[in-house]
Amino acid sequence: MTPSQVSFRLDIDEVQLLDDINTIGNPARSAYYKGLEETDCEVRTQLLDLMRVGSPSAIADCQQRIERCLSEITI
């Protein structure tokens, strides 16, 4: 979820939440990034499952993700 969606869902001020998320060391920043990481892990697991059963779009997405990872490696 975007910070705007989170602020709406939690009924809190959107500008304040954005400021908190952008402030290093703020607990809201840690909570937001932890949630993002958990969601990303779930999505990657589902994507790998779809790839294993032969989904062409999942295979292509996995290939792109691998290429992005490899492009960040300097030899």
Biopython code that builds the backbone (N, CA, C, O; Angstrom):
import numpy as np
from Bio.PDB.StructureBuilder import StructureBuilder

atoms = [
    (1, "MET", "N", (0.831, -1.178, 0.000)),
    (1, "MET", "CA", (0.000, 0.000, 0.000)),
    (1, "MET", "C", (0.880, 1.248, 0.000)),
    (1, "MET", "O", (1.950, 1.272, 0.609)),
    (2, "THR", "N", (0.420, 2.259, -0.679)),
    (2, "THR", "CA", (1.135, 3.531, -0.671)),
    (2, "THR", "C", (0.919, 4.230, 0.671)),
    (2, "THR", "O", (-0.023, 3.908, 1.394)),
    (3, "PRO", "N", (1.789, 5.185, 1.003)),
    (3, "PRO", "CA", (1.566, 5.938, 2.241)),
    (3, "PRO", "C", (0.187, 6.612, 2.264)),
    (3, "PRO", "O", (-0.436, 6.705, 3.321)),
    (4, "SER", "N", (-0.281, 7.074, 1.125)),
    (4, "SER", "CA", (-1.610, 7.696, 1.074)),
    (4, "SER", "C", (-2.691, 6.690, 1.449)),
    (4, "SER", "O", (-3.611, 7.012, 2.200)),
    (5, "GLN", "N", (-2.579, 5.485, 0.930)),
    (5, "GLN", "CA", (-3.558, 4.446, 1.240)),
    (5, "GLN", "C", (-3.495, 4.063, 2.718)),
    (5, "GLN", "O", (-4.526, 3.854, 3.357)),
    (6, "VAL", "N", (-2.290, 3.973, 3.248)),
    (6, "VAL", "CA", (-2.121, 3.630, 4.665)),
    (6, "VAL", "C", (-2.745, 4.708, 5.540)),
    (6, "VAL", "O", (-3.449, 4.404, 6.503)),
    (7, "SER", "N", (-2.484, 5.972, 5.205)),
    (7, "SER", "CA", (-3.040, 7.051, 6.025)),
    (7, "SER", "C", (-4.557, 7.044, 5.984)),
    (7, "SER", "O", (-5.205, 7.304, 6.998)),
    (8, "PHE", "N", (-5.131, 6.750, 4.827)),
    (8, "PHE", "CA", (-6.582, 6.669, 4.724)),
    (8, "PHE", "C", (-7.116, 5.518, 5.565)),
    (8, "PHE", "O", (-8.084, 5.669, 6.311)),
    (9, "ARG", "N", (-6.468, 4.367, 5.432)),
    (9, "ARG", "CA", (-6.914, 3.169, 6.148)),
    (9, "ARG", "C", (-6.836, 3.338, 7.665)),
    (9, "ARG", "O", (-7.711, 2.883, 8.401)),
    (10, "LEU", "N", (-5.768, 4.002, 8.116)),
    (10, "LEU", "CA", (-5.569, 4.199, 9.551)),
    (10, "LEU", "C", (-6.210, 5.485, 10.061)),
    (10, "LEU", "O", (-6.180, 5.767, 11.259)),
    (11, "ASP", "N", (-6.792, 6.266, 9.145)),
    (11, "ASP", "CA", (-7.432, 7.534, 9.486)),
    (11, "ASP", "C", (-6.467, 8.468, 10.217)),
    (11, "ASP", "O", (-6.771, 9.008, 11.281)),
    (12, "ILE", "N", (-5.288, 8.639, 9.605)),
    (12, "ILE", "CA", (-4.297, 9.567, 10.152)),
    (12, "ILE", "C", (-3.909, 10.569, 9.068)),
    (12, "ILE", "O", (-4.172, 10.345, 7.886)),
    (13, "ASP", "N", (-3.290, 11.663, 9.468)),
    (13, "ASP", "CA", (-2.901, 12.720, 8.543)),
    (13, "ASP", "C", (-1.850, 12.220, 7.542)),
    (13, "ASP", "O", (-0.792, 11.724, 7.930)),
    (14, "GLU", "N", (-2.161, 12.358, 6.266)),
    (14, "GLU", "CA", (-1.284, 11.849, 5.211)),
    (14, "GLU", "C", (0.062, 12.569, 5.191)),
    (14, "GLU", "O", (1.101, 11.922, 5.052)),
    (15, "VAL", "N", (0.062, 13.887, 5.326)),
    (15, "VAL", "CA", (1.304, 14.657, 5.295)),
    (15, "VAL", "C", (2.199, 14.263, 6.466)),
    (15, "VAL", "O", (3.408, 14.104, 6.301)),
    (16, "GLN", "N", (1.608, 14.106, 7.637)),
    (16, "GLN", "CA", (2.394, 13.711, 8.810)),
    (16, "GLN", "C", (2.993, 12.323, 8.622)),
    (16, "GLN", "O", (4.153, 12.091, 8.964)),
    (17, "LEU", "N", (2.198, 11.395, 8.076)),
    (17, "LEU", "CA", (2.714, 10.047, 7.846)),
    (17, "LEU", "C", (3.863, 10.070, 6.844)),
    (17, "LEU", "O", (4.872, 9.393, 7.044)),
    (18, "LEU", "N", (3.718, 10.845, 5.763)),
    (18, "LEU", "CA", (4.802, 10.947, 4.782)),
    (18, "LEU", "C", (6.067, 11.515, 5.423)),
    (18, "LEU", "O", (7.169, 11.031, 5.167)),
    (19, "ASP", "N", (5.902, 12.547, 6.262)),
    (19, "ASP", "CA", (7.057, 13.097, 6.971)),
    (19, "ASP", "C", (7.697, 12.048, 7.871)),
    (19, "ASP", "O", (8.920, 11.921, 7.909)),
    (20, "ASP", "N", (6.867, 11.296, 8.595)),
    (20, "ASP", "CA", (7.388, 10.259, 9.489)),
    (20, "ASP", "C", (8.123, 9.171, 8.711)),
    (20, "ASP", "O", (9.184, 8.713, 9.134)),
    (21, "ILE", "N", (7.563, 8.760, 7.583)),
    (21, "ILE", "CA", (8.192, 7.714, 6.772)),
    (21, "ILE", "C", (9.523, 8.201, 6.204)),
    (21, "ILE", "O", (10.453, 7.413, 6.036)),
    (22, "ASN", "N", (9.613, 9.481, 5.913)),
    (22, "ASN", "CA", (10.846, 10.041, 5.345)),
    (22, "ASN", "C", (11.881, 10.436, 6.394)),
    (22, "ASN", "O", (12.955, 10.930, 6.053)),
    (23, "THR", "N", (11.561, 10.220, 7.665)),
    (23, "THR", "CA", (12.478, 10.575, 8.749)),
    (23, "THR", "C", (13.192, 9.322, 9.244)),
    (23, "THR", "O", (12.583, 8.425, 9.826)),
    (24, "ILE", "N", (14.487, 9.286, 8.998)),
    (24, "ILE", "CA", (15.291, 8.134, 9.423)),
    (24, "ILE", "C", (15.204, 7.993, 10.936)),
    (24, "ILE", "O", (15.345, 8.972, 11.669)),
    (25, "GLY", "N", (14.969, 6.767, 11.399)),
    (25, "GLY", "CA", (14.867, 6.484, 12.818)),
    (25, "GLY", "C", (13.455, 6.569, 13.372)),
    (25, "GLY", "O", (13.208, 6.180, 14.513)),
    (26, "ASN", "N", (12.515, 7.083, 12.558)),
    (26, "ASN", "CA", (11.135, 7.190, 13.026)),
    (26, "ASN", "C", (10.505, 5.800, 13.041)),
    (26, "ASN", "O", (10.673, 5.043, 12.086)),
    (27, "PRO", "N", (9.787, 5.452, 14.102)),
    (27, "PRO", "CA", (9.142, 4.135, 14.169)),
    (27, "PRO", "C", (8.160, 3.881, 13.008)),
    (27, "PRO", "O", (8.006, 2.744, 12.562)),
    (28, "ALA", "N", (7.505, 4.936, 12.528)),
    (28, "ALA", "CA", (6.584, 4.771, 11.396)),
    (28, "ALA", "C", (7.348, 4.334, 10.151)),
    (28, "ALA", "O", (6.849, 3.535, 9.358)),
    (29, "ARG", "N", (8.557, 4.860, 9.982)),
    (29, "ARG", "CA", (9.395, 4.475, 8.829)),
    (29, "ARG", "C", (9.746, 2.991, 8.921)),
    (29, "ARG", "O", (9.641, 2.258, 7.937)),
    (30, "SER", "N", (10.159, 2.559, 10.100)),
    (30, "SER", "CA", (10.511, 1.147, 10.294)),
    (30, "SER", "C", (9.312, 0.245, 10.042)),
    (30, "SER", "O", (9.435, -0.782, 9.375)),
    (31, "ALA", "N", (8.162, 0.622, 10.568)),
    (31, "ALA", "CA", (6.954, -0.184, 10.391)),
    (31, "ALA", "C", (6.549, -0.245, 8.925)),
    (31, "ALA", "O", (6.175, -1.306, 8.426)),
    (32, "TYR", "N", (6.621, 0.892, 8.231)),
    (32, "TYR", "CA", (6.232, 0.927, 6.822)),
    (32, "TYR", "C", (7.149, 0.045, 5.985)),
    (32, "TYR", "O", (6.679, -0.750, 5.170)),
    (33, "TYR", "N", (8.453, 0.184, 6.185)),
    (33, "TYR", "CA", (9.399, -0.620, 5.394)),
    (33, "TYR", "C", (9.335, -2.103, 5.756)),
    (33, "TYR", "O", (9.557, -2.956, 4.897)),
    (34, "LYS", "N", (9.040, -2.415, 7.000)),
    (34, "LYS", "CA", (8.874, -3.821, 7.377)),
    (34, "LYS", "C", (7.669, -4.413, 6.648)),
    (34, "LYS", "O", (7.736, -5.538, 6.151)),
    (35, "GLY", "N", (6.573, -3.663, 6.582)),
    (35, "GLY", "CA", (5.392, -4.112, 5.851)),
    (35, "GLY", "C", (5.674, -4.287, 4.373)),
    (35, "GLY", "O", (5.217, -5.254, 3.762)),
    (36, "LEU", "N", (6.431, -3.350, 3.785)),
    (36, "LEU", "CA", (6.798, -3.474, 2.375)),
    (36, "LEU", "C", (7.623, -4.737, 2.123)),
    (36, "LEU", "O", (7.410, -5.449, 1.142)),
    (37, "GLU", "N", (8.557, -4.997, 3.019)),
    (37, "GLU", "CA", (9.429, -6.166, 2.866)),
    (37, "GLU", "C", (8.627, -7.460, 2.969)),
    (37, "GLU", "O", (8.855, -8.394, 2.200)),
    (38, "GLU", "N", (7.700, -7.520, 3.906)),
    (38, "GLU", "CA", (6.877, -8.722, 4.060)),
    (38, "GLU", "C", (6.006, -8.954, 2.826)),
    (38, "GLU", "O", (5.867, -10.085, 2.359)),
    (39, "THR", "N", (5.425, -7.883, 2.307)),
    (39, "THR", "CA", (4.591, -7.994, 1.105)),
    (39, "THR", "C", (5.431, -8.419, -0.088)),
    (39, "THR", "O", (5.011, -9.271, -0.871)),
    (40, "ASP", "N", (6.615, -7.833, -0.232)),
    (40, "ASP", "CA", (7.496, -8.186, -1.346)),
    (40, "ASP", "C", (7.881, -9.655, -1.282)),
    (40, "ASP", "O", (7.931, -10.328, -2.311)),
    (41, "CYS", "N", (8.152, -10.156, -0.094)),
    (41, "CYS", "CA", (8.511, -11.566, 0.078)),
    (41, "CYS", "C", (7.353, -12.475, -0.339)),
    (41, "CYS", "O", (7.563, -13.486, -1.010)),
    (42, "GLU", "N", (6.142, -12.115, 0.055)),
    (42, "GLU", "CA", (4.965, -12.906, -0.326)),
    (42, "GLU", "C", (4.763, -12.904, -1.837)),
    (42, "GLU", "O", (4.461, -13.938, -2.432)),
    (43, "VAL", "N", (4.931, -11.743, -2.449)),
    (43, "VAL", "CA", (4.755, -11.629, -3.903)),
    (43, "VAL", "C", (5.810, -12.463, -4.627)),
    (43, "VAL", "O", (5.495, -13.164, -5.588)),
    (44, "ARG", "N", (7.058, -12.388, -4.169)),
    (44, "ARG", "CA", (8.117, -13.177, -4.806)),
    (44, "ARG", "C", (7.864, -14.672, -4.670)),
    (44, "ARG", "O", (8.118, -15.431, -5.606)),
    (45, "THR", "N", (7.369, -15.097, -3.524)),
    (45, "THR", "CA", (7.052, -16.519, -3.326)),
    (45, "THR", "C", (5.953, -16.956, -4.287)),
    (45, "THR", "O", (6.059, -18.007, -4.919)),
    (46, "GLN", "N", (4.898, -16.152, -4.398)),
    (46, "GLN", "CA", (3.808, -16.475, -5.319)),
    (46, "GLN", "C", (4.291, -16.479, -6.765)),
    (46, "GLN", "O", (3.882, -17.325, -7.561)),
    (47, "LEU", "N", (5.152, -15.541, -7.095)),
    (47, "LEU", "CA", (5.690, -15.460, -8.452)),
    (47, "LEU", "C", (6.511, -16.709, -8.784)),
    (47, "LEU", "O", (6.396, -17.262, -9.877)),
    (48, "LEU", "N", (7.331, -17.141, -7.841)),
    (48, "LEU", "CA", (8.127, -18.355, -8.060)),
    (48, "LEU", "C", (7.226, -19.583, -8.213)),
    (48, "LEU", "O", (7.494, -20.450, -9.046)),
    (49, "ASP", "N", (6.173, -19.656, -7.422)),
    (49, "ASP", "CA", (5.233, -20.771, -7.553)),
    (49, "ASP", "C", (4.598, -20.777, -8.947)),
    (49, "ASP", "O", (4.490, -21.827, -9.581)),
    (50, "LEU", "N", (4.182, -19.601, -9.418)),
    (50, "LEU", "CA", (3.585, -19.506, -10.755)),
    (50, "LEU", "C", (4.601, -19.868, -11.836)),
    (50, "LEU", "O", (4.256, -20.515, -12.825)),
    (51, "MET", "N", (5.852, -19.449, -11.650)),
    (51, "MET", "CA", (6.895, -19.778, -12.613)),
    (51, "MET", "C", (7.106, -21.288, -12.687)),
    (51, "MET", "O", (7.271, -21.849, -13.770)),
    (52, "ARG", "N", (7.097, -21.932, -11.536)),
    (52, "ARG", "CA", (7.334, -23.380, -11.490)),
    (52, "ARG", "C", (6.247, -24.185, -12.202)),
    (52, "ARG", "O", (6.504, -25.288, -12.686)),
    (53, "VAL", "N", (5.020, -23.627, -12.268)),
    (53, "VAL", "CA", (3.953, -24.335, -12.977)),
    (53, "VAL", "C", (3.851, -23.888, -14.428)),
    (53, "VAL", "O", (2.943, -24.304, -15.148)),
    (54, "GLY", "N", (4.789, -23.036, -14.861)),
    (54, "GLY", "CA", (4.890, -22.714, -16.275)),
    (54, "GLY", "C", (4.200, -21.453, -16.750)),
    (54, "GLY", "O", (3.972, -21.309, -17.951)),
    (55, "SER", "N", (3.861, -20.538, -15.870)),
    (55, "SER", "CA", (3.225, -19.286, -16.287)),
    (55, "SER", "C", (4.220, -18.448, -17.090)),
    (55, "SER", "O", (5.248, -18.035, -16.551)),
    (56, "PRO", "N", (3.932, -18.189, -18.371)),
    (56, "PRO", "CA", (4.863, -17.413, -19.205)),
    (56, "PRO", "C", (5.158, -16.018, -18.639)),
    (56, "PRO", "O", (6.304, -15.570, -18.676)),
    (57, "SER", "N", (4.143, -15.334, -18.121)),
    (57, "SER", "CA", (4.387, -13.989, -17.582)),
    (57, "SER", "C", (5.229, -14.055, -16.307)),
    (57, "SER", "O", (6.056, -13.175, -16.066)),
    (58, "ALA", "N", (5.026, -15.084, -15.495)),
    (58, "ALA", "CA", (5.820, -15.238, -14.279)),
    (58, "ALA", "C", (7.273, -15.551, -14.624)),
    (58, "ALA", "O", (8.195, -15.050, -13.981)),
    (59, "ILE", "N", (7.468, -16.380, -15.639)),
    (59, "ILE", "CA", (8.837, -16.706, -16.076)),
    (59, "ILE", "C", (9.537, -15.443, -16.564)),
    (59, "ILE", "O", (10.693, -15.200, -16.218)),
    (60, "ALA", "N", (8.845, -14.641, -17.364)),
    (60, "ALA", "CA", (9.431, -13.402, -17.878)),
    (60, "ALA", "C", (9.754, -12.443, -16.735)),
    (60, "ALA", "O", (10.814, -11.816, -16.732)),
    (61, "ASP", "N", (8.856, -12.327, -15.774)),
    (61, "ASP", "CA", (9.085, -11.431, -14.646)),
    (61, "ASP", "C", (10.278, -11.897, -13.816)),
    (61, "ASP", "O", (11.097, -11.081, -13.393)),
    (62, "CYS", "N", (10.379, -13.195, -13.582)),
    (62, "CYS", "CA", (11.521, -13.736, -12.838)),
    (62, "CYS", "C", (12.832, -13.458, -13.574)),
    (62, "CYS", "O", (13.834, -13.094, -12.958)),
    (63, "GLN", "N", (12.815, -13.630, -14.881)),
    (63, "GLN", "CA", (14.019, -13.353, -15.671)),
    (63, "GLN", "C", (14.426, -11.886, -15.545)),
    (63, "GLN", "O", (15.608, -11.577, -15.388)),
    (64, "GLN", "N", (13.447, -10.986, -15.613)),
    (64, "GLN", "CA", (13.751, -9.558, -15.480)),
    (64, "GLN", "C", (14.308, -9.240, -14.097)),
    (64, "GLN", "O", (15.240, -8.448, -13.959)),
    (65, "ARG", "N", (13.728, -9.864, -13.079)),
    (65, "ARG", "CA", (14.227, -9.625, -11.713)),
    (65, "ARG", "C", (15.664, -10.119, -11.567)),
    (65, "ARG", "O", (16.494, -9.451, -10.951)),
    (66, "ILE", "N", (15.954, -11.280, -12.129)),
    (66, "ILE", "CA", (17.318, -11.826, -12.062)),
    (66, "ILE", "C", (18.287, -10.913, -12.803)),
    (66, "ILE", "O", (19.388, -10.642, -12.323)),
    (67, "GLU", "N", (17.870, -10.443, -13.977)),
    (67, "GLU", "CA", (18.736, -9.532, -14.750)),
    (67, "GLU", "C", (19.010, -8.239, -13.983)),
    (67, "GLU", "O", (20.131, -7.731, -14.004)),
    (68, "ARG", "N", (17.981, -7.698, -13.300)),
    (68, "ARG", "CA", (18.184, -6.482, -12.483)),
    (68, "ARG", "C", (19.182, -6.749, -11.362)),
    (68, "ARG", "O", (20.048, -5.919, -11.084)),
    (69, "CYS", "N", (19.060, -7.908, -10.721)),
    (69, "CYS", "CA", (19.999, -8.252, -9.652)),
    (69, "CYS", "C", (21.424, -8.372, -10.190)),
    (69, "CYS", "O", (22.372, -7.860, -9.594)),
    (70, "LEU", "N", (21.556, -9.056, -11.322)),
    (70, "LEU", "CA", (22.876, -9.245, -11.910)),
    (70, "LEU", "C", (23.478, -7.932, -12.383)),
    (70, "LEU", "O", (24.698, -7.768, -12.339)),
    (71, "SER", "N", (22.649, -6.989, -12.835)),
    (71, "SER", "CA", (23.171, -5.709, -13.311)),
    (71, "SER", "C", (23.765, -4.877, -12.175)),
    (71, "SER", "O", (24.552, -3.962, -12.415)),
    (72, "GLU", "N", (23.388, -5.195, -10.949)),
    (72, "GLU", "CA", (23.922, -4.454, -9.808)),
    (72, "GLU", "C", (25.245, -5.016, -9.309)),
    (72, "GLU", "O", (25.898, -4.428, -8.447)),
    (73, "ILE", "N", (25.633, -6.160, -9.862)),
    (73, "ILE", "CA", (26.888, -6.796, -9.452)),
    (73, "ILE", "C", (28.014, -6.292, -10.356)),
    (73, "ILE", "O", (27.918, -6.342, -11.582)),
    (74, "THR", "N", (29.078, -5.808, -9.722)),
    (74, "THR", "CA", (30.232, -5.377, -10.501)),
    (74, "THR", "C", (31.340, -6.396, -10.383)),
    (74, "THR", "O", (31.688, -6.858, -9.297)),
    (75, "ILE", "N", (31.873, -6.725, -11.520)),
    (75, "ILE", "CA", (32.948, -7.731, -11.532)),
    (75, "ILE", "C", (34.244, -7.057, -11.913)),
    (75, "ILE", "O", (35.283, -7.714, -11.985)),
]
sb = StructureBuilder()
sb.init_structure("model")
sb.init_model(0)
sb.init_chain("A")
sb.init_seg("    ")
for serial, (resi, resn, name, xyz) in enumerate(atoms, 1):
    if name == "N":
        sb.init_residue(resn, " ", resi, " ")
    sb.init_atom(name, np.array(xyz, "f"), 0.0, 1.0, " ", f" {name:<3s}", serial, name[0])
structure = sb.get_structure()
